[in-house]
Amino acid sequence: MKQRPRAEERFAVSADIAHREINDRLLLLLPGDSRLYAFNDAGRLVWQAVLRKRSATQIAATVAKTFGIPLARAERDVRELLADLLRRGAIRRI
């Protein structure tokens, strides 16, 4: 089992991941997977932050501010999403 993302850890999108934003919706296609994943606004914000190589802490702060939620909740949710994206091979640690 891989470790959950640490606070200051940074990530990048894996090279073989197809992603597009269409009408403010993020769509993601993983290699070897026939499903197309559509992200909600919060997921899209996290993805955009990964593209900018932001840390988990920076991403959570942005999510908390943007959606008006407690920082602790944003940190938990962001780390869960990052862990899932890592597990699926959509992102990698840098």
C-alpha positions as CSV (number, residue, x, y, z in Angstrom):
1,M,0.0,0.0,0.0
2,K,1.4,3.4,-1.0
3,Q,1.5,6.3,1.5
4,R,-1.1,8.9,1.5
5,P,0.1,12.2,0.1
6,R,2.1,14.3,2.6
7,A,1.3,18.0,3.1
8,E,4.2,19.5,1.2
9,E,4.5,16.8,-1.4
10,R,4.0,17.9,-5.0
11,F,2.6,15.9,-8.0
12,A,2.5,16.0,-11.8
13,V,0.1,14.4,-14.3
14,S,1.4,11.1,-15.7
15,A,2.6,11.3,-19.3
16,D,0.1,8.9,-20.8
17,I,-3.1,10.5,-19.3
18,A,-5.6,12.1,-21.7
19,H,-7.4,15.0,-20.1
20,R,-9.5,17.8,-21.6
21,E,-11.6,20.7,-20.2
22,I,-14.8,21.1,-22.2
23,N,-17.4,23.7,-21.1
24,D,-15.7,24.0,-17.7
25,R,-15.8,20.2,-17.2
26,L,-12.7,18.2,-16.7
27,L,-12.7,14.8,-18.5
28,L,-10.1,12.2,-17.9
29,L,-9.3,9.0,-19.7
30,L,-6.9,6.5,-18.1
31,P,-4.9,4.1,-20.2
32,G,-6.4,0.6,-20.3
33,D,-9.7,1.9,-18.8
34,S,-12.8,2.2,-21.0
35,R,-14.4,4.7,-18.6
36,L,-14.4,8.4,-19.1
37,Y,-14.1,10.3,-15.7
38,A,-15.8,13.6,-15.3
39,F,-14.7,15.8,-12.4
40,N,-16.9,18.2,-10.4
41,D,-15.7,21.8,-9.8
42,A,-13.6,20.8,-6.8
43,G,-12.0,17.9,-8.6
44,R,-11.2,20.2,-11.6
45,L,-9.6,22.8,-9.2
46,V,-7.4,20.0,-7.7
47,W,-6.4,18.8,-11.2
48,Q,-5.5,22.3,-12.3
49,A,-3.4,22.7,-9.2
50,V,-1.6,19.5,-9.9
51,L,-0.9,20.8,-13.4
52,R,0.8,23.8,-11.7
53,K,2.7,21.4,-9.4
54,R,1.2,22.8,-6.2
55,S,1.7,21.0,-2.9
56,A,-1.2,19.2,-1.2
57,T,-1.3,22.0,1.4
58,Q,-1.5,24.7,-1.2
59,I,-4.3,22.8,-3.1
60,A,-6.3,22.3,0.1
61,A,-6.0,26.0,1.0
62,T,-7.3,27.0,-2.4
63,V,-10.2,24.5,-2.2
64,A,-11.1,25.7,1.3
65,K,-11.1,29.4,0.2
66,T,-12.9,28.8,-3.1
67,F,-15.7,26.6,-1.6
68,G,-15.9,28.2,1.8
69,I,-15.3,25.0,3.7
70,P,-13.1,24.4,6.8
71,L,-9.4,23.8,6.0
72,A,-9.3,20.5,7.8
73,R,-12.1,19.2,5.6
74,A,-10.4,20.4,2.5
75,E,-7.1,18.8,3.5
76,R,-8.8,15.5,4.1
77,D,-10.8,15.6,0.8
78,V,-7.8,16.7,-1.3
79,R,-5.5,14.0,0.2
80,E,-8.2,11.4,-0.5
81,L,-8.5,12.5,-4.2
82,L,-4.7,12.7,-4.6
83,A,-4.3,9.2,-3.1
84,D,-7.0,7.9,-5.5
85,L,-5.3,9.6,-8.5
86,L,-2.0,8.2,-7.5
87,R,-3.4,4.7,-7.1
88,R,-5.0,4.9,-10.6
89,G,-1.7,6.1,-12.1
90,A,-3.2,9.4,-13.2
91,I,-0.6,11.5,-11.3
92,R,2.9,10.8,-9.9
93,R,5.0,12.2,-7.1
94,I,7.7,14.6,-8.0
